[in-house]
Amino acid sequence: MSTTTPTISPAPDTASGGSTPASTPYRWRWVVLAVVLAADVMDLMDSTIVNVAGPSIRRDLGGGTSTLQWLSAAYTLAFAVLLVTGARLGDIFGRRRLFLIGAAGFTAMSAACAAAPSPALEITFRALQGAFGALMIPQGFGMLREVIPESEMPKVFATFGPVMGLSAIAAPILAGVLIDANLWGTGWRLVFLINVPVGLFALITATRVLPRGASHPGVRLDVSGMLLVGLGLVAIVYPLIQGRQAGWPAWIFAMLAAGVALLVAFVAYERHRRESPLIEPSLLRNRTYVAGIAVGLALFATFGGLILTISLFAQLGEGFSPIHTGLTYVPMTVGMVIAMVASFALVGKLGRHLLHIGAALIGAGIITLALTASGAHHLDTLQLTPGLVLIGLGAGASFGQLFDFVLAGVSLDEVGSASGVLNAVQQLANALGVAVLGTVFFSRFGGLHLPTSALSETAWASLAPLALTALLVFKLPMRARQA
């Protein structure tokens, strides 16, 4: 099917650093918003659909249980490592150029994921997909600020919420529908092929409407910092996923120790770097912000690991079809969206206590899941729903406001760097949660153990990082940062 692209005037040249004057707003600014939204939706869906598609991919391509963890962790780990670097590259070479490179690479890697003939190549393409996503996503908001007047920015934020919320609800359902439909015998491959037309739309339209933007070739890239943090994170996540399958040999623990040492070296290096650091050194000396990073790591790791565990239990343990699994997530995601919307009305009255309420709701949901699974031989969607609803409500209450509480302790000139690091931490936490809780799940899955036992014990284990979250919230400011 062919599409007709309207004739569009050249994108504004903002090389001087100024934005389009409010008196003559850029004609195609809402098309730019559509392009940025398309990119963000692709990233959101690709970071979640593999939770549903993973068992089908492994069944077709083969691989061990760690393959199911790597399908998710490879994407989010690569995304986390390169996210802050992607933003800096946009400053150096121009946001438009980096967005186009990222969108082209993301689309190509989506097609490569769909065509992968082996689990090793599938995981490799997933990592490259995450890397290109990290080049693409950070450029969006900066370009919107270039073409949309300040008076119209509330419309932008009002658009993002519903679109991303609906995408979060639709992603697992869409994955299940596409896999079960098995159109033209594609099966799970269609969950990646669906990105190709969306990516092509974003890419073709972007070449016509995105602002030229400013480049700053004088800004330097912190390559040493990127290598230290990248190697450190890989050295931690890899043994956590592979350790159980390898029988926990000595080299696994040596690699974990090396990863910790590399991260310590990264922090020391960044604290003393004066020119173009990957992270502003003052942020690493800000105890409130560091505590907020720890809150994000613990909270998002708990949630990310649980999401994968529930999908594995549903498909491998109970034999749910992909569409059945996708629909099982719906009560949780609806609760999450509702609580996220409500959190904006409640945060002014409750302050950081809202985060405690969110953690308590997640904890109540986890305990409900654990008790429901304990001693049971089988569970259906209806039995899983109460726990999932509580987890969704707690996640929505926490996720909707967490960043604003963490950013309340940083100065205005640090907000850009601080928020970029927080986004990277969110992706990293997901990879860590998948590595740790996925390993706990598989250690009790199979043999003499019932699948319900694996779910129950993994749920109990997830309470540990959640308890840490609740304690660390006390280190955050009582009031969130205002817009």
Number of C-alpha atoms within 10 A of each C-alpha: 2 4 6 5 10 8 7 11 11 13 19 18 16 17 14 9 11 13 22 19 13 13 7 8 15 21 15 19 22 15 16 24 21 16 23 24 20 19 25 21 22 24 21 16 22 24 21 18 22 25 25 32 28 23 22 20 24 17 9 14 15 15 14 11 17 19 23 25 27 27 26 26 30 25 30 29 27 26 29 28 26 22 27 24 22 26 25 25 24 23 22 18 17 22 29 24 22 24 30 21 16 25 29 21 21 29 26 21 27 27 20 21 25 22 17 19 13 16 21 16 14 23 22 20 25 27 23 23 29 30 26 29 32 30 29 30 23 25 25 21 13 15 24 20 16 25 27 24 18 12 8 12 13 9 10 15 10 10 14 15 14 13 14 17 19 14 19 22 21 19 25 28 22 20 28 24 21 21 23 16 15 13 12 7 10 16 20 27 23 24 25 24 21 17 25 19 11 17 23 15 18 24 21 15 18 22 16 18 22 29 28 19 25 20 20 14 12 9 14 15 18 17 11 14 20 18 14 19 22 20 15 24 24 18 23 22 25 20 22 24 25 20 19 17 15 10 9 13 11 9 11 20 16 12 19 20 14 17 24 16 14 21 20 14 16 20 16 13 16 22 17 12 15 10 12 13 21 23 21 22 18 15 21 16 11 13 14 23 24 17 18 26 20 17 24 27 22 25 28 25 28 27 23 25 27 24 21 26 25 24 25 26 21 26 19 16 19 16 12 18 19 28 20 19 25 25 19 23 26 21 21 24 25 19 20 28 24 15 22 23 16 15 21 13 10 14 19 12 11 15 16 22 18 20 27 21 18 24 25 19 23 29 24 19 24 26 19 22 25 23 16 19 23 16 12 13 11 13 16 11 16 9 14 22 19 19 24 28 22 25 31 29 27 28 28 27 31 27 19 19 20 21 19 17 24 27 24 19 22 17 12 10 9 16 16 13 17 23 16 18 20 22 18 20 22 20 25 26 27 29 29 27 29 31 28 20 28 25 24 21 26 20 16 19 20 14 8 7 11 19 25 25 20 23 28 24 19 26 28 15 18 24 18 13 19 23 15 14 24 21 12 19 24 16 17 22 19 14 18 20 15 8 4
